[in-house]
Each structure stands twice: as C-alpha cells, then as structure tokens.
Amino acid sequence: MSTRRPRYRYIAFRLEGPRAFGRNEVLDALRSAMPRLWLVTFEGTSGLVRTTNMEKDAAIRALNGVEAMAGQRVQIRTIGTSGTIRAATEKYLKAPDRTQSRARKEPL
C-alpha cells in the first residue's frame, strides 16, 4: 500500500509525580523528546500523544525515558496504543462506568 499521508498512532500515558502538572509543562518536557511527539490531550495525570506508525516504538521509549518535568522527578508510563483518538480514549483513558449494571431479565 503506497500512500504519502502518514499513518498516525495514538499513545495513551499516565504521569506520576509529586504534584499535578499543567499542559504547558508536559509540552515543554515532550519538546525535547525524539522523535517529536504531538500532545493531543492532557487532563490531570493522563494524556494522549500522536506519532507515526514508523516511529511508534521510539516514541514509547522516549515517553518512558522522561525523568524530569519542570525541575521535578516524574515517571511516565505508557498504557496502550491505538490507531484512532476515539479508540485510545475509550480503551485507555476513560474510567470504567460502574454505575450501569447488567440488565436483569425478568420473567414475564
């Protein structure tokens, strides 16, 4: 399959650190990463970055290699990879909805 448009992969990650970090602080830390990563979303301690399918493995290594952010030690753990933002968000970033119970079948 020959195409000029890159095939993107979306990598979900969790950030563990001594405090809550803002989007701009995460952006600054990712700017130094090689290959270059595009921050799609970041909320609280989890986020999503975009890379190409050819650079996916290097991107995961770069994310896991981030040790400091805004002068403080942090650890980034990658959760999973997907081909679409929607699938990555639903699989890895949304908390499971435990309020919905299975519908019980009642006899008629």
C-alpha positions in Angstrom: 0.0 0.0 0.0 1.6 3.2 -1.2 0.5 6.4 0.4 2.0 9.8 1.1 0.0 10.5 4.1 1.4 9.2 7.4 -0.4 6.7 9.4 -0.8 8.0 12.9 -0.7 6.1 16.2 -2.0 7.5 19.4 -0.2 6.5 22.6 -2.0 6.8 26.0 0.1 7.6 29.0 -0.1 8.2 32.8 2.1 10.7 34.6 3.2 10.0 38.1 4.8 12.8 40.0 4.9 14.8 43.3 2.2 17.3 42.1 -0.3 18.0 39.3 1.4 19.3 36.2 -0.2 21.6 33.6 -0.5 21.1 29.9 2.3 23.6 29.1 4.7 21.8 31.5 4.0 18.5 29.7 4.5 20.2 26.4 7.9 21.5 27.4 9.0 18.1 28.5 7.8 16.4 25.3 9.5 19.0 23.1 12.9 17.6 23.9 11.8 14.0 23.1 13.0 12.4 19.9 11.1 11.6 17.8 8.9 14.6 18.0 5.6 13.9 19.8 2.4 15.8 19.3 0.4 16.2 22.6 -3.3 15.6 21.6 -4.8 15.8 25.1 -3.8 16.0 28.7 -6.0 16.1 31.7 -4.8 15.6 35.3 -2.4 12.7 35.2 -3.3 11.1 31.8 -2.8 12.1 28.3 -2.5 11.1 24.6 0.3 11.8 22.2 0.4 11.3 18.4 3.2 9.8 16.4 3.6 7.9 13.1 3.4 4.2 12.8 7.1 4.1 11.8 8.2 6.0 15.0 5.8 4.3 17.4 8.4 2.2 19.2 10.9 5.1 19.5 8.1 7.3 20.8 7.2 4.8 23.5 10.8 4.6 24.6 11.1 8.4 24.6 7.9 8.7 26.8 9.2 6.1 29.2 12.5 7.9 29.3 11.2 11.2 30.6 12.5 11.5 34.1 12.0 15.2 35.0 9.4 17.8 34.3 9.5 21.4 35.5 12.5 20.6 37.6 10.9 17.7 39.5 11.3 14.0 39.1 8.4 12.2 37.3 7.7 8.9 35.7 5.6 8.5 32.6 4.0 5.1 32.0 2.6 4.2 28.6 -0.8 2.5 28.8 -1.5 1.5 25.3 -1.5 2.4 21.6 -4.3 2.8 19.1 -4.9 3.9 15.5 -7.6 6.4 16.4 -8.1 9.1 19.0 -11.6 7.7 19.8 -10.4 4.1 20.4 -7.4 5.2 22.5 -9.6 7.4 24.7 -12.3 4.8 25.2 -9.9 1.9 25.9 -7.2 3.6 27.9 -8.3 7.0 29.3 -11.9 6.7 30.3 -12.7 5.2 33.7 -15.0 2.2 33.5 -18.6 3.1 34.2 -19.5 1.0 37.2 -23.0 2.7 37.7 -24.6 0.7 34.9 -25.4 -2.8 35.9 -26.3 -5.6 33.7 -29.9 -5.5 32.7 -31.7 -8.3 34.6 -34.1 -10.4 32.6 -37.3 -10.6 34.5 -39.9 -13.3 33.8 -43.0 -12.2 32.0 
